[in-house]
Amino acid sequence: MIIHDRIAEQLPEWRDRVATLTRQHGKFKICDVTVEQIYGGIRGVQIQVTDISYLNPLEGIYLRGYSIGDVLNFLPCEQGAEYPLCGGLYYLLTVGSLPTLEEAREVEQEWQLRSQVPKHVFDVINVMPPQTHPMTLLSAALTALQTDAVFPQHYNNGNGKADYWKYFLDDSLTLIGRLMTVAAYIYNWKYQQRKYIAPDPALDWAANFAHMIGRDSKDYQELSRLFFLIHSDHEGGNVSAHTGHLVCSALSDVYLTCAAAMNGLAGPLHGLANQECLRWLLKVYDHFRGLPSEEQLSEYLQAQLDAGGVIPGYGHAVLRTTDPRFTVQVDFANKYLPEDEIFRLVQMVYAVLPPLLKKQGKVKNPWPNVDAINGALQHHYGVDQFDFYTVLFGVSRILGITAHAIWSRALMKPIERPKSLTTRMLEEMVGLPPGA
Ligand SMILES: CC(C)(COP(=O)(O)OP(=O)(O)OC[C@H]1O[C@@H](n2cnc3c(N)ncnc32)[C@H](O)[C@@H]1OP(=O)(O)O)[C@@H](O)C(=O)NCCC(=O)NCCS
């Protein structure tokens, strides 16, 4: 398989680079950690290495050195499509260079060959109560898919550590091949009276999702490609990526790794923000019974800030500029749904809110993040079941998480095990009496 061969070619050099760094510069200090950082979610502490993506606070995410704009411009598209194949993105994430159209298609074909979902996975979903959150269903389905994992068999056979990455790649391709059918099944089970639409072998991975949830318009196919491309990875430190890395370091296979990562993504401070953002936009729209004037909106937002409210979709833990993933979605909307009133409200908030946030002076980043618009786009195409948005996010994020997992095993990273301190130890270090 093409990804396997490309990784195998470059692996000796990568292993050598890591060995040189650790052998010759193992004691070199990267940063100091402060008490504030320990109590503050280890913000800004540089404790991980990944070459798959890097989040530049002033420019946004780079995937293998390519900005979001470059990813959309340079990855190959099928004839007649505006947005690239996700198979090409996966080649970029795992191999590290841009694929040709043929190479991107090869990845897509590999996914398709592996796409048959075992019946027991649907059975697991079917026995859940109807009110189950779609992220719970996704997590359960990923765990149920684990029965087909090949890595545990190879591990139990005593196959060497240097080869683990091959089984992780194998499992990742199968998992991703089956993921779309599972996600669409969850959507249909939950919101479309359990109807089942079989995948169309003529469609690419992302367009097939659109098809399987009964949205066959070319526009929604394009939106699906865009959505799954831009949410795929965001460095290693966010909750889902970090969880995936940690769990994978115990040599849990990619199914268990991704299920754990999705449980992190399901938290309201992480992957649930997109649904909160759309809910808020619709509330504003209802409040004004339509689009407000800029003055009305400004007053409304100011009142919300004065009351201590947090405006969803604005701010970021690392970014200090408008998220480029927001910008490319605005470009999409300008082309495909310029008159949509919720999109126009998104643009008005973008014009009015940043100066108010700057004036308030509390928030470190007054600019929109990816979530300030993505729900509005789904809403336009009738995918207005807010709870489901995190599943869409998760499907995309699994592309990044599995790429990290393959490379963690390829570089034979050890089990992760940071050290804890007690409060008393910290008090002693800074010279405070106990319980001061
Ligand atoms: C993303 C987010 C969690 C980052 O948190 P953070 O790194 O702690 O943000 P900051 O350091 O800038 O926060 C400093 C202050 O600004 C406030 N603030 C941050 N974002 C704000 C927003 N969108 N609206 C109003 N106030 C905001 C915080 O509540 C905090 O106030 P406090 O000092 O009274 O506690 C935060 O900006 C947020 O909650 N945004 C809205 C939700 C969202 O869009 N989430 C998706 C993230 S991709």
The ligand as an SDF file (V2000), in Angstrom:
LIG
                    3D

 48 50  0  0  0  0  0  0  0  0999 V2000
  -11.6880   29.2370   23.5370 C   0  0  0  0  0  0  0  0  0  0  0  0
  -11.6070   29.6300   25.0110 C   0  0  0  0  0  0  0  0  0  0  0  0
  -12.1030   28.4280   25.8690 C   0  0  0  0  0  0  0  0  0  0  0  0
  -10.1560   29.9580   25.3590 C   0  0  0  0  0  0  0  0  0  0  0  0
  -10.0710   30.1380   26.7330 O   0  0  0  0  0  0  0  0  0  0  0  0
   -8.8690   30.9460   27.3820 P   0  0  0  0  0  0  0  0  0  0  0  0
   -7.5940   30.5580   26.7360 O   0  0  0  0  0  0  0  0  0  0  0  0
   -8.9880   30.7700   28.8620 O   0  0  0  0  0  0  0  0  0  0  0  0
   -9.2080   32.4430   26.9440 O   0  0  0  0  0  0  0  0  0  0  0  0
   -8.5790   33.7750   27.5190 P   0  0  0  0  0  0  0  0  0  0  0  0
   -7.2950   33.4980   28.2340 O   0  0  0  0  0  0  0  0  0  0  0  0
   -8.5600   34.7430   26.4080 O   0  0  0  0  0  0  0  0  0  0  0  0
   -9.6620   34.2300   28.6040 O   0  0  0  0  0  0  0  0  0  0  0  0
   -9.4320   35.4270   29.3480 C   0  0  0  0  0  0  0  0  0  0  0  0
  -10.7490   36.0200   29.7710 C   0  0  0  0  0  0  0  0  0  0  0  0
  -11.4980   36.3660   28.5920 O   0  0  0  0  0  0  0  0  0  0  0  0
  -12.7760   35.7700   28.6560 C   0  0  0  0  0  0  0  0  0  0  0  0
  -13.1700   35.3310   27.3160 N   0  0  0  0  0  0  0  0  0  0  0  0
  -12.5200   34.4160   26.5340 C   0  0  0  0  0  0  0  0  0  0  0  0
  -13.2200   34.2170   25.4070 N   0  0  0  0  0  0  0  0  0  0  0  0
  -14.3020   35.0200   25.4830 C   0  0  0  0  0  0  0  0  0  0  0  0
  -15.3990   35.2180   24.6360 C   0  0  0  0  0  0  0  0  0  0  0  0
  -15.5480   34.5340   23.4950 N   0  0  0  0  0  0  0  0  0  0  0  0
  -16.3550   36.0990   25.0160 N   0  0  0  0  0  0  0  0  0  0  0  0
  -16.2350   36.7590   26.1710 C   0  0  0  0  0  0  0  0  0  0  0  0
  -15.2210   36.6050   27.0280 N   0  0  0  0  0  0  0  0  0  0  0  0
  -14.2690   35.7300   26.6880 C   0  0  0  0  0  0  0  0  0  0  0  0
  -12.5970   34.5460   29.5500 C   0  0  0  0  0  0  0  0  0  0  0  0
  -13.8350   34.1420   30.1090 O   0  0  0  0  0  0  0  0  0  0  0  0
  -11.6270   35.0540   30.5720 C   0  0  0  0  0  0  0  0  0  0  0  0
  -12.3530   35.8370   31.4980 O   0  0  0  0  0  0  0  0  0  0  0  0
  -12.0020   35.7670   33.0890 P   0  0  0  0  0  0  0  0  0  0  0  0
  -10.5970   36.3030   33.1880 O   0  0  0  0  0  0  0  0  0  0  0  0
  -13.0430   36.6410   33.6970 O   0  0  0  0  0  0  0  0  0  0  0  0
  -12.0900   34.3300   33.4770 O   0  0  0  0  0  0  0  0  0  0  0  0
  -12.4670   30.8730   25.3000 C   0  0  0  0  0  0  0  0  0  0  0  0
  -12.0250   31.9280   24.4800 O   0  0  0  0  0  0  0  0  0  0  0  0
  -13.9470   30.6140   25.0880 C   0  0  0  0  0  0  0  0  0  0  0  0
  -14.6060   30.1370   26.0070 O   0  0  0  0  0  0  0  0  0  0  0  0
  -14.4790   30.9580   23.8910 N   0  0  0  0  0  0  0  0  0  0  0  0
  -15.8620   30.6990   23.5800 C   0  0  0  0  0  0  0  0  0  0  0  0
  -16.0960   29.2240   23.3200 C   0  0  0  0  0  0  0  0  0  0  0  0
  -15.4600   28.7590   22.0220 C   0  0  0  0  0  0  0  0  0  0  0  0
  -15.5500   29.4120   20.9990 O   0  0  0  0  0  0  0  0  0  0  0  0
  -14.8470   27.5830   22.0640 N   0  0  0  0  0  0  0  0  0  0  0  0
  -14.2440   26.9730   20.8670 C   0  0  0  0  0  0  0  0  0  0  0  0
  -12.7640   26.9650   20.9520 C   0  0  0  0  0  0  0  0  0  0  0  0
  -12.0310   26.3940   19.4580 S   0  0  0  0  0  0  0  0  0  0  0  0
  1  2  1  0
  2  3  1  0
  2  4  1  0
  2 36  1  0
  4  5  1  0
  5  6  1  0
  6  7  2  0
  6  8  1  0
  6  9  1  0
  9 10  1  0
 10 11  2  0
 10 12  1  0
 10 13  1  0
 13 14  1  0
 14 15  1  0
 15 16  1  0
 15 30  1  0
 16 17  1  0
 17 18  1  0
 17 28  1  0
 18 19  1  0
 18 27  1  0
 19 20  2  0
 20 21  1  0
 21 22  1  0
 21 27  2  0
 22 23  1  0
 22 24  2  0
 24 25  1  0
 25 26  2  0
 26 27  1  0
 28 29  1  0
 28 30  1  0
 30 31  1  0
 31 32  1  0
 32 33  2  0
 32 34  1  0
 32 35  1  0
 36 37  1  0
 36 38  1  0
 38 39  2  0
 38 40  1  0
 40 41  1  0
 41 42  1  0
 42 43  1  0
 43 44  2  0
 43 45  1  0
 45 46  1  0
 46 47  1  0
 47 48  1  0
M  END
$$$$
